[in-house]
């Protein structure tokens, strides 16, 4: 039976395997082919230190998200957890941070696809067309989303492993492309923290598992397992990729290209070899899979916020046949199309990180309030995650920090005005 004012319920159809593939697909595409470049520009040769910091904080966030999702197995993720544990205001902060951060991520993924397959003049129109196609796939139902994501993840992992193995075997003993020279202006703790903040963009995919809480089978068991498993797959993959990039390209060359994995393949075979084509295909498929999962996740958080009246209630509609939040996803698609026509790939990564770090800060604070019955992990992990989110959110590039803070404030003030008028 539907709770008054909440709209129709979504259908539980996803298995643990489906949820793991959605999490892995989101994390692989979200940063593996885009985030290392700006992170290397900030951290230089200490890129692996930044990666380690981002991974530790992400793991803390993952444990908090897992135990909260087990207690509250419904759509919305930390938006719901914040409302239940800390109150409606903090729930809104989490939900708004997620929506703005992941909407930026959607634009980044669409632009990444276009950069790899189209000449400059056609990149923005192609990115808009890709967004429209992905929204259409999600519109048809979550099982189609999960099935396509599974196929895409298998393909991208096979392609990426091919690039990494061939590159490592052929160039491991060679002098780095940049000659081993340090990246100008990079390094130091400020650079390391900024690099970690940018790389956090890559690890945020497990949030999509939590936002699908109303559509997985046996959510109290499935969600925590899927979050931890997807995280365990992705962290070693990122570490190996970063290590090979530093060893073969060097931090300077990694920072200077928007497509470091493609540059790695070019160094092995030249621009006309088959390996660069494999690298481009891997990046395109990975970004496509991430975009598919992102649209599903943001759509469901928007659904939860609309159900509670924090966004227009019309967005809480669930399609009677396909059981998806179709109005929320159509609205998201329209906003992302506008973004891909107005923004660039690198510019949205820091903004996305700020929004998502805000979201996970609320998640960790919410986890700290859980009782022993629902706590699956030590409270120290939630404390470390909360502190880490605050530090990394303040470490993003200044422009991203300022823009993120303004957009977050606009949402909070707007909600305050609406609530006052309703009261």
C-alpha positions in Angstrom: 0.0 0.0 0.0 1.4 3.4 -0.9 2.1 5.9 1.8 0.0 9.1 1.3 1.9 11.7 -0.6 4.7 9.4 -1.6 3.4 8.2 -5.0 3.7 4.7 -6.4 6.4 2.3 -5.2 9.2 1.1 -7.4 9.6 -2.6 -8.1 12.2 -4.8 -6.4 14.0 -6.6 -9.3 17.7 -6.2 -8.8 20.0 -9.0 -7.4 23.3 -8.5 -5.6 25.2 -9.1 -8.9 23.1 -6.4 -10.6 23.8 -3.9 -7.9 27.6 -4.7 -7.9 27.8 -4.1 -11.7 25.9 -0.8 -11.3 28.4 0.3 -8.6 31.5 -0.9 -10.5 30.2 0.6 -13.8 29.6 4.0 -12.0 33.1 4.1 -10.4 35.1 2.9 -13.4 33.5 5.4 -15.8 33.3 8.2 -13.3 37.0 8.8 -12.9 39.4 6.2 -14.4 39.6 8.0 -17.7 39.1 11.6 -16.6 40.2 12.3 -13.0 43.9 11.3 -13.0 44.9 14.3 -15.2 43.7 17.2 -12.9 44.7 15.1 -9.9 48.3 14.7 -11.2 48.4 18.5 -11.9 47.7 19.1 -8.2 49.6 16.2 -6.5 52.4 15.6 -9.0 54.6 12.6 -8.2 52.5 12.1 -5.0 49.5 11.1 -7.0 49.4 7.7 -5.4 49.3 9.3 -1.9 46.3 11.3 -3.1 44.7 8.1 -4.4 45.3 6.4 -1.1 43.7 9.2 0.9 40.7 9.3 -1.4 40.3 5.5 -1.1 40.5 5.5 2.7 37.8 8.3 3.0 35.7 6.6 0.4 35.9 3.3 2.3 34.7 5.0 5.5 31.9 6.5 3.5 31.0 3.2 2.0 30.7 1.5 5.4 28.4 4.3 6.7 26.3 4.1 3.5 26.1 0.3 3.8 24.8 0.2 7.3 22.4 3.1 6.7 21.0 1.4 3.6 20.4 -1.8 5.5 18.3 0.1 8.0 16.5 2.3 5.4 16.1 0.2 2.2 14.3 2.8 0.1 15.1 5.2 -2.8 17.0 8.4 -2.0 20.1 7.2 -0.3 21.6 9.8 2.2 18.7 12.2 1.5 16.5 9.7 3.4 19.2 8.8 6.0 19.7 12.5 6.8 16.0 13.1 7.2 15.5 10.1 9.4 18.6 10.5 11.6 19.4 14.3 11.6 16.2 16.0 10.5 14.6 17.3 7.2 17.1 20.2 6.8 20.2 18.0 6.8 18.4 15.5 4.6 17.8 18.3 2.1 21.5 19.3 2.2 22.5 15.8 1.4 20.0 15.3 -1.4 20.7 18.7 -3.0 24.4 18.1 -2.8 24.0 14.7 -4.5 21.7 16.1 -7.2 23.9 19.0 -8.1 27.1 17.0 -7.9 25.9 14.0 -9.9 24.1 16.2 -12.4 27.6 17.7 -13.1 29.0 14.1 -13.3 26.4 13.2 -15.9 27.6 16.1 -18.0 31.2 15.1 -17.5 30.5 11.5 -18.7 28.6 12.6 -21.8 31.3 15.0 -22.7 34.0 12.3 -22.2 32.2 10.1 -24.6 32.1 12.9 -27.2 35.7 13.8 -26.7 36.8 10.3 -27.6 34.6 9.7 -30.7 33.9 13.0 -32.4 35.8 16.1 -33.8 35.6 19.3 -31.7 32.8 20.8 -33.7 30.5 17.8 -33.1 31.3 17.0 -29.5 28.6 19.0 -27.7 25.8 18.0 -30.1 26.9 14.3 -29.8 27.0 14.6 -26.0 23.5 15.9 -25.9 22.3 13.0 -28.1 24.0 10.5 -25.8 22.2 12.0 -22.8 18.9 11.7 -24.6 19.6 8.0 -25.5 20.6 7.1 -22.0 17.5 8.7 -20.5 15.4 6.7 -23.0 17.1 3.4 -21.9 16.4 4.2 -18.2 12.9 5.2 -19.0 12.2 1.6 -20.1 12.9 0.1 -16.7 15.7 -0.6 -14.2 16.2 -4.2 -15.3 17.2 -2.9 -18.7 19.5 -0.5 -17.1 21.2 -3.3 -15.0 21.5 -5.6 -17.9 23.1 -3.1 -20.2 25.4 -1.9 -17.3 26.6 -5.5 -16.8 27.5 -5.8 -20.5 29.3 -2.5 -20.5 31.4 -3.3 -17.4 32.6 -6.6 -18.8 33.6 -4.9 -22.0 35.5 -2.0 -20.4 37.3 -4.2 -17.9 38.5 -6.4 -20.7 39.6 -3.5 -22.9 41.3 -1.6 -20.0 43.2 -4.7 -18.8 44.5 -5.2 -22.3 45.9 -1.6 -22.5 47.5 -1.8 -19.0 49.1 -5.2 -19.6 50.5 -4.3 -23.0 51.8 -1.0 -21.8 53.4 -2.4 -18.7 55.1 -5.2 -20.6 56.5 -3.0 -23.3 57.4 0.2 -21.4 58.0 -0.7 -17.8 61.8 -0.1 -18.0 61.6 2.9 -20.3 62.2 6.5 -19.3 58.9 8.3 -18.4 57.5 10.4 -21.2 58.0 13.6 -19.2 61.6 12.5 -18.4 60.7 12.2 -14.7 60.6 16.0 -14.2 58.3 17.2 -11.4 55.0 18.8 -12.4 55.4 22.6 -12.0 53.4 23.9 -9.0 52.3 20.5 -7.9 53.0 18.6 -4.6 53.0 19.6 -1.0 50.1 18.7 1.3 47.8 21.2 -0.2 48.4 19.6 -3.6 48.0 16.1 -2.3 44.7 17.0 -0.6 43.4 18.7 -3.7 44.4 15.7 -5.8 42.5 13.4 -3.3 39.5 15.7 -3.6 39.5 15.4 -7.3 40.1 11.6 -7.2 37.1 11.3 -4.9 35.1 12.0 -8.0 36.2 8.6 -9.1 35.1 6.6 -6.0 31.6 8.0 -5.6 29.8 5.3 -7.7 28.7 3.1 -4.8 26.2 5.8 -3.9 24.2 4.6 -6.8 23.7 1.3 -5.1 22.2 3.0 -2.0 19.9 5.1 -4.1 18.5 1.9 -5.7 17.4 0.6 -2.2 13.7 0.4 -3.2 14.5 -1.8 -6.2 16.9 -4.5 -4.9 15.8 -7.9 -3.6 16.4 -8.4 0.1 17.9 -4.9 0.5 19.1 -5.3 4.1 21.5 -8.0 2.9 22.1 -7.0 -0.8 23.0 -3.3 -0.4 25.8 -3.6 2.1 27.3 -6.6 0.2 27.0 -4.8 -3.1 28.6 -1.6 -1.9 31.6 -3.4 -0.3 32.1 -5.8 -3.3 32.0 -3.0 -5.9 34.5 -1.0 -3.9 36.8 -4.0 -3.5 36.9 -4.4 -7.3 37.6 -0.8 -8.2 40.3 0.3 -5.7 43.0 -2.2 -7.0 42.1 -1.2 -10.6 42.6 2.4 -9.8 45.9 1.8 -8.0 47.3 -0.3 -10.8 46.3 2.3 -13.4 47.8 5.2 -11.5 51.0 3.3 -10.9 51.5 2.5 -14.6 50.6 6.1 -15.6 53.2 7.5 -13.2 55.9 5.0 -14.2 55.4 5.2 -18.0 54.1 8.8 -18.6 55.3 10.5 -15.4 53.2 13.0 -13.4 53.9 15.9 -15.9 52.7 14.1 -19.0 49.7 12.6 -17.1 48.7 16.1 -16.0 49.1 17.6 -19.5 46.6 15.4 -21.3 42.9 15.1 -20.9 43.1 11.4 -21.9 46.0 9.9 -20.0 45.1 6.2 -20.7 44.9 7.0 -24.4 48.2 8.8 -24.2 49.7 5.7 -22.6 48.5 3.6 -25.5 49.9 6.1 -28.0 53.3 5.9 -26.3 53.3 2.1 -26.8 52.3 2.0 -30.4 52.0 5.5 -31.8 48.8 7.2 -32.8 48.0 4.7 -35.7 48.3 1.5 -33.7 45.5 -0.7 -32.5 46.1 -0.1 -28.8 45.0 3.6 -28.9 41.7 2.5 -30.5 41.3 0.0 -27.6 41.9 2.7 -25.1 39.4 5.1 -26.7 36.8 2.3 -26.9 37.4 1.5 -23.2 37.0 5.1 -22.2 33.8 5.5 -24.3 32.2 2.4 -23.0 33.2 3.2 -19.4 31.7 6.7 -19.6 28.6 5.3 -21.2 28.1 2.8 -18.4 28.7 5.4 -15.7 26.2 7.8 -17.3 23.6 5.0 -17.4 24.0 4.4 -13.7 24.2 8.1 -12.9 20.9 8.9 -14.5 19.3 6.1 -12.6 20.8 7.2 -9.3 20.0 10.9 -9.6 16.5 10.2 -10.8 15.8 8.2 -7.7 17.1 10.8 -5.3 15.0 13.4 -7.1 12.0 11.0 -6.7 12.6 10.8 -2.9 13.0 14.6 -2.6 9.9 15.2 -4.6 7.9 12.7 -2.5 8.8 14.8 0.6 8.0 18.1 -1.0 11.6 19.3 -1.2 11.4 19.4 -5.0 8.2 19.8 -7.1 5.9 16.9 -6.2 5.2 16.3 -9.9 8.7 14.7 -10.1 7.5 11.9 -7.7 5.5 10.2 -10.4 6.3 6.6 -11.1 5.5 5.2 -14.6 2.6 2.7 -14.3 4.2 0.3 -16.8 8.0 0.6 -16.5 8.1 1.4 -12.7 10.6 4.2 -13.0 10.6 7.9 -11.9 10.0 9.0 -15.5 9.4 12.7 -14.9 12.4 13.0 -12.6 14.6 11.4 -15.2 13.2 13.5 -18.1 13.8 16.7 -16.1 17.4 15.5 -15.3 18.0 14.8 -18.9 16.9 18.3 -19.9 19.3 19.9 -17.4 22.2 17.7 -18.4 21.7 18.6 -22.1 22.0 22.3 -21.2 25.1 21.6 -19.2 26.9 19.7 -21.9 26.2 22.6 -24.3 27.7 25.2 -21.9 30.5 23.5 -19.8 33.7 21.6 -20.4 34.9 18.2 -19.2 37.5 19.3 -16.6 35.5 22.2 -15.2 32.8 20.0 -13.7 35.0 17.5 -11.8 35.8 19.7 -8.9 32.2 20.9 -8.7 31.0 17.4 -8.7 33.4 16.4 -5.9 32.2 19.2 -3.7 28.6 18.2 -4.0 29.2 14.5 -3.4 31.5 15.2 -0.5 28.7 17.2 1.1 26.4 14.3 0.6 28.8 11.8 2.2 29.5 14.2 5.1 25.8 14.0 6.0 25.9 10.2 5.5 28.7 9.8 8.1 27.0 12.2 10.5 23.9 10.1 10.2 25.7 6.8 10.8 27.1 8.3 14.0 23.6 8.4 15.4 22.7 4.8 14.7 22.2 2.4 17.7 24.2 -0.8 18.3 21.4 -2.9 16.7 21.9 -1.3 13.3 25.7 -0.5 13.5 27.7 -2.9 11.5 31.1 -1.1 11.6 33.0 0.8 14.3 31.9 4.4 14.9 35.5 5.5 14.3 35.1 4.8 10.6 32.1 7.2 10.4 34.1 9.9 12.4 37.1 9.5 10.0 34.8 9.7 7.0 33.1 12.9 8.3 36.4 14.6 9.0 37.8 13.5 5.7 34.8 14.8 3.7 35.0 18.2 5.3 38.8 18.5 4.6 38.5 17.3 1.0 35.4 19.5 0.3 37.5 22.5 1.4 40.5 21.3 -0.7 38.8 21.3 -4.1 40.0 24.0 -6.6 38.9 27.5 -5.5 36.6 28.1 -8.4 34.8 24.7 -7.8 34.6 25.5 -4.1 33.0 28.9 -4.6 30.6 27.7 -7.3 29.6 24.7 -5.2 29.0 26.7 -2.1 26.9 29.2 -3.9 24.7 26.6 -5.6 24.3 24.7 -2.4 23.3 27.9 -0.6 20.8 28.7 -3.2 19.1 25.4 -2.7 19.1 25.7 1.1 17.7 29.3 1.0 15.1 28.3 -1.6 13.9 25.4 0.5 13.7 27.7 3.6 11.5 30.2 1.6 9.2 27.5 0.4 8.8 25.9 3.8 8.0 29.3 5.3 5.3 30.0 2.7 3.8 26.5 3.3 3.8 27.1 7.0 
